[in-house]
């Protein structure tokens, strides 16, 4: 099974969120700032290597909390 991210809202999410294509683990690649973006919304698609390949998807909503307030 391989994993891929699509449909980032906002598109800047691609710069701070990464996905391991082999395990599906989601990691942050930079610090998140509530004042800049408070919610990231994206989809993850999982696809197998069968013939024909089958796939499934899910929606991920990452809500950033403002810890300073």
C-alpha positions, 0 to 999 in steps of 0.5 A, a space after each residue: 500500500 502506498 499513501 499520497 496527500 492531495 487537496 490541501 486547504 490552504 495550499 501552504 500546508 504542503 510546506 509544513 506537513 509531510 506524509 511517509 508514502 510507505 507507512 502513512 505517517 504524518 509529520 510536521 516539517 516546520 512550526 505551525 502558527 495559529 495567527 497564520 493558519 488555524 486549520 489545515 484540511 487535506 485528503 490522504 489516498 491509500 492505493 494497493 499494488 493489485 491488478 487493478 489497483 484499489 484505493 481508498 481515501 480519508 479527510 484529515 483536519 488538523 486544527 492548530 491551537 493557540 497556546 499563547 492565549 
